[in-house]
Amino acid sequence: MLLTLEEIINATGGECLQKNHSLISGELHQDSRVVKEGDCFICIKGEKLDGHSFIQAVDEKNISLIIGSDKEALSKAVSASTILVADIQDAVHKIANAVRRKVKIPVITITGASGKTTTKDLLVSILSQEKKVLSTPLNNNNLWGVPLTLVNLSLDHEVVVLETGTNAEGEVRKLTEICEPTHTYTTSIAESHLEFFKDIHGVLRGETEQY
């Protein structure tokens, strides 16, 4: 990760409960199964699993940092630094934006009612012939997937390609504020997610908020 512990604290406005590592040498993950030594683990509460329940397990892997919203659970960490935040998703968004502002490379976002993933994959395939590219995996294009991709931007990357999806007004705008793209492209406007957008005019507004 491109941020130090202090920069993460400043970005999130969180409270440092325990400081054992100033540098975060690895990546940030929400999956306890993939974290390794030096990484950062963020405790996300899902429908079935709560990341806070894995704190002791990831702490044993000698990771650098654990970020969570449950003070009692965070107190179980022994070796990792810990940061308490009020809102996990908001913390991820702020960390991602702080990482984004650390680099001056092209950041491309792709929106559209259809064709986003195919367009992204084609563009990544072309750019990867000569550049080190960071891109959203599969179609992880929402308010979780995009920032969780961006937080692991490294100095080796030369260009970023992010697929930004939406099914409600305001989502693309929020992702744009996080990613601060230098380039953007809308693949198509069609009748999709009408249960939220109501009509094609709503789709148009939602899919072009980045402009």
Residue pairs with C-beta under 8 A, 6 or more apart in sequence:
1 24
1 25
1 26
1 27
1 28
1 40
1 99
1 151
1 152
2 99
2 102
2 103
2 153
2 154
2 155
3 11
3 24
3 95
3 98
3 99
3 102
4 22
4 23
4 24
5 16
5 19
5 21
5 22
5 23
5 24
5 64
5 65
5 81
5 83
6 22
7 98
8 14
8 24
8 65
8 67
8 83
8 95
8 98
9 15
9 16
9 83
11 94
11 95
11 97
11 98
12 67
12 83
12 85
12 90
12 91
12 94
12 95
13 85
13 86
13 94
14 67
14 83
14 84
14 85
14 86
14 91
15 83
15 84
15 85
16 81
16 82
16 83
17 71
17 74
17 75
17 82
17 83
17 84
18 74
18 77
18 80
18 81
18 82
19 81
20 79
20 80
20 81
21 64
21 65
21 80
21 81
23 64
24 38
24 40
24 64
24 65
25 38
25 64
26 35
26 36
26 37
26 38
26 39
26 40
26 63
26 64
27 39
27 40
27 151
27 152
28 39
28 40
28 41
28 42
28 95
28 148
28 151
28 152
29 35
29 39
29 40
29 41
29 42
30 41
30 42
30 43
30 44
30 51
30 148
32 41
32 51
32 54
32 57
32 58
35 41
35 58
35 61
35 63
36 61
36 63
37 61
37 62
37 63
38 62
38 63
38 64
39 61
39 63
39 64
40 63
40 64
40 65
40 66
40 67
41 51
41 54
41 55
41 58
41 63
41 65
41 66
41 67
41 80
42 51
42 66
42 67
42 68
42 88
42 91
42 92
43 50
43 51
43 52
43 54
43 55
43 66
43 67
43 68
43 69
43 70
43 73
43 88
44 51
44 88
44 144
45 51
45 52
45 69
45 88
51 68
52 68
52 69
52 70
52 73
52 74
53 73
55 66
55 68
55 73
55 74
55 76
55 77
56 76
56 77
58 66
58 80
59 66
59 76
59 77
59 78
59 79
59 80
60 79
62 79
62 80
63 79
63 80
64 80
64 81
65 80
65 81
65 82
65 83
66 74
66 77
66 80
66 81
66 82
66 83
67 82
67 83
67 85
67 88
67 91
68 74
68 82
68 83
68 84
68 85
68 88
69 84
69 85
69 86
69 87
69 88
71 84
74 82
74 84
75 82
85 91
89 143
89 144
92 144
92 147
92 148
92 151
93 143
93 147
93 174
93 178
95 147
95 151
96 146
96 147
96 148
96 150
96 151
96 178
96 179
97 147
97 177
97 178
97 179
97 180
99 150
99 151
99 153
100 107
100 150
100 153
100 178
100 179
100 180
101 180
102 153
103 153
103 155
103 157
105 157
105 158
105 159
105 160
106 159
106 160
106 182
106 183
107 159
107 160
107 162
107 179
107 180
107 181
107 182
107 183
108 123
108 159
108 160
108 161
108 162
108 181
108 182
108 183
108 184
108 185
109 162
109 163
109 164
109 175
109 176
109 179
109 181
109 183
109 184
109 185
109 210
110 116
110 119
110 120
110 123
110 161
110 162
110 163
110 164
110 184
110 185
110 186
110 187
111 163
111 164
111 165
111 166
111 172
111 184
111 185
111 186
111 187
111 207
111 208
111 210
112 119
112 185
112 186
112 187
112 188
112 189
112 207
113 187
113 188
113 189
113 190
113 191
113 192
113 203
113 207
114 187
114 188
114 190
114 192
115 187
115 188
116 139
116 141
116 163
116 164
116 165
116 187
117 138
117 139
117 141
117 163
119 185
119 187
120 135
120 136
120 161
120 162
120 163
123 161
124 133
124 135
124 161
127 133
127 159
127 161
131 158
131 159
132 156
132 157
132 158
132 159
133 157
133 158
133 159
133 160
133 161
134 149
134 150
134 152
134 153
134 154
134 157
134 159
134 160
134 161
135 149
135 160
135 161
135 162
135 163
136 145
136 146
136 149
136 161
136 162
136 163
137 145
137 149
139 163
139 165
140 146
140 148
140 149
140 163
141 162
141 163
141 164
141 165
142 165
142 171
143 171
143 174
143 175
146 162
146 163
146 164
146 175
146 178
146 179
147 175
147 178
149 162
150 160
150 162
150 178
150 179
153 160
160 179
162 175
162 179
162 181
164 171
164 172
164 175
164 176
164 179
164 210
165 171
166 172
166 175
166 193
166 206
166 207
166 209
167 193
167 196
167 197
168 193
168 196
168 197
168 206
169 196
169 197
169 202
169 205
169 206
169 209
170 206
170 209
171 206
171 209
172 206
172 207
172 208
172 209
172 210
173 209
173 210
175 210
176 184
176 209
176 210
181 210
184 210
184 211
186 207
186 208
189 200
189 203
189 204
189 207
189 208
190 200
190 203
191 199
191 200
191 203
192 203
193 203
193 206
194 202
194 203
196 202
197 203
197 205
197 206
